[in-house]
Amino acid sequence: MRYLSAGESHGPELTAIIEGMPANFTVNLDEINFQLSRRQKGHGRGGRMKIEKDQALVTSGIRFNRTTGAPICLKVINRDWVNWEDKMAHFGEPLENIELVSRPRPGHADLSGGIKYQQRDLRNILERASARETTIRVAVGGLARQILEQFGIKIYSHVLQIGSVKEENPVRPFEAKDTAEWANKVEESPVRSYNSNTEKRMMDEIDKIKAEGDSVGGIIEIIITGAPVGLGSYVHWEHKLDSKLATAVMSVQAIKAVEFGLGFKVGERPGSQVHDAIYHSEEAGFYRNTNHAGGIEGGMTNGEPIIIRAAMKPIPTLYKPLESVDIETKQAFEASIERSDACAVPAAAVVVENAVAWELANCFLDKFSGDSVEEIKQQVAAYQDLIDNY
Ligand SMILES: Cc1cc2nc3c(=O)[nH]c(=O)nc-3n(C[C@H](O)[C@H](O)[C@H](O)COP(=O)(O)O)c2cc1C
């Protein structure tokens, strides 16, 4: 599968065209909209989340709840467009009194993008660089994860750190007494924390930093269960699953680091405390008692849960102004703003989940390819047989 997206933050809509999705997959629009609503939540969000409740529209490729094999067009309408029609008009001349954006915000694409694309109105940069673009990626991921779920692959996320507040004893969904209870609790938490104590401290941290006019980042963890052994491949660099998933994670705005399993800790420990010993039993087949690798060895899934962590930088737009220089006057100014998130770590977790869902669904369909869900099911069953008899 492949997809292209288009659309600006204050344009009429965000659009994606997905090509290559096999026929006869059952798709639930509510599930896509559920993902969109998850992206809009979280303690520390700013004004826009209150203006817009995102809803996906499908205009092709799905008929009576099922994919037809034709390209799927997904859209999310920007309700705020009515206030931007003049300023963001696609044709005609700009209004006399239109305010050009000439003040690049530190930490954003504004200045480098202005130089690169030779734009003197930095709105032409920020409109597309904005994290509003993640809306359509979440919609696409919301579709892709439905394929995965039909084959028992589930994607979870939680927040492990906000600023100086760290979850010291993280519980993962498969370690909890009840996975569904884990998922519900995290979903209801304004900071996506399973631990009520940490949740409270994280919210206090956000409030404190926001009151200081500052912003705060954090660390999220993505957990994928049910992936069969052998997605991705060692045979050539571009087939390695960890590299593909890392690209998906790093492509999300403000994500600055990614790690799998033990991650950076592999550099501190001896090999005997890094690698996962292999065992076998009649009932379980091959298995491991530890998962330091985070479910990926040699660029392939090894059957254990995939564990990915990512670090998000603090939101760059601060109420407390940062120094910058006007591109026209070359004069220094202090970048102040009207509206911004103080913390978007919980929302970023949802975005990363869905970006990863797209990549993993693609790898799944690379391994079990076919034009229809019927063909894919046959291949999955045949492969399961091969695994069981290995
Ligand atoms: C879900 C989400 C929401 C974001 N909200 C804001 C925001 O309100 N204000 C802001 O300045 N940056 C926000 N960002 C971060 C910027 O989009 C990002 O830092 C910027 O585009 C520069 O890209 P880079 O950080 O990847 O270099 C958000 C990012 C994500 C993932």
The ligand as an SDF file (V2000), in Angstrom:
LIG
                    3D

 31 33  0  0  0  0  0  0  0  0999 V2000
    0.0930   16.1700   18.4570 C   0  0  0  0  0  0  0  0  0  0  0  0
    1.0280   17.3210   18.3200 C   0  0  0  0  0  0  0  0  0  0  0  0
    0.5790   18.6020   18.6560 C   0  0  0  0  0  0  0  0  0  0  0  0
    1.4330   19.6960   18.5330 C   0  0  0  0  0  0  0  0  0  0  0  0
    0.9660   20.9470   18.8940 N   0  0  0  0  0  0  0  0  0  0  0  0
    1.7840   22.0170   18.7820 C   0  0  0  0  0  0  0  0  0  0  0  0
    1.3240   23.3310   19.1780 C   0  0  0  0  0  0  0  0  0  0  0  0
    0.1950   23.5450   19.6110 O   0  0  0  0  0  0  0  0  0  0  0  0
    2.2030   24.3620   19.0510 N   0  0  0  0  0  0  0  0  0  0  0  0
    3.4710   24.1950   18.5930 C   0  0  0  0  0  0  0  0  0  0  0  0
    4.2260   25.1470   18.5070 O   0  0  0  0  0  0  0  0  0  0  0  0
    3.9400   22.9610   18.2230 N   0  0  0  0  0  0  0  0  0  0  0  0
    3.1330   21.8740   18.3030 C   0  0  0  0  0  0  0  0  0  0  0  0
    3.6080   20.6240   17.9380 N   0  0  0  0  0  0  0  0  0  0  0  0
    5.0150   20.4600   17.5460 C   0  0  0  0  0  0  0  0  0  0  0  0
    5.3730   21.0800   16.2050 C   0  0  0  0  0  0  0  0  0  0  0  0
    4.4780   20.7050   15.1970 O   0  0  0  0  0  0  0  0  0  0  0  0
    6.8160   20.6950   15.7860 C   0  0  0  0  0  0  0  0  0  0  0  0
    7.6790   20.8230   16.8640 O   0  0  0  0  0  0  0  0  0  0  0  0
    7.2700   21.5790   14.6530 C   0  0  0  0  0  0  0  0  0  0  0  0
    6.4640   21.3560   13.5210 O   0  0  0  0  0  0  0  0  0  0  0  0
    8.7400   21.4020   14.2560 C   0  0  0  0  0  0  0  0  0  0  0  0
    9.0170   20.0870   13.8910 O   0  0  0  0  0  0  0  0  0  0  0  0
   10.1200   19.2010   14.6550 P   0  0  0  0  0  0  0  0  0  0  0  0
    9.8700   19.4410   16.1160 O   0  0  0  0  0  0  0  0  0  0  0  0
    9.8300   17.7990   14.2510 O   0  0  0  0  0  0  0  0  0  0  0  0
   11.4670   19.6870   14.2480 O   0  0  0  0  0  0  0  0  0  0  0  0
    2.7660   19.5120   18.0620 C   0  0  0  0  0  0  0  0  0  0  0  0
    3.2060   18.2160   17.7160 C   0  0  0  0  0  0  0  0  0  0  0  0
    2.3490   17.1300   17.8490 C   0  0  0  0  0  0  0  0  0  0  0  0
    2.8440   15.7590   17.4890 C   0  0  0  0  0  0  0  0  0  0  0  0
  1  2  1  0
  2  3  1  0
  2 30  2  0
  3  4  2  0
  4  5  1  0
  4 28  1  0
  5  6  2  0
  6  7  1  0
  6 13  1  0
  7  8  2  0
  7  9  1  0
  9 10  1  0
 10 11  2  0
 10 12  1  0
 12 13  2  0
 13 14  1  0
 14 15  1  0
 14 28  1  0
 15 16  1  0
 16 17  1  0
 16 18  1  0
 18 19  1  0
 18 20  1  0
 20 21  1  0
 20 22  1  0
 22 23  1  0
 23 24  1  0
 24 25  2  0
 24 26  1  0
 24 27  1  0
 28 29  2  0
 29 30  1  0
 30 31  1  0
M  END
$$$$
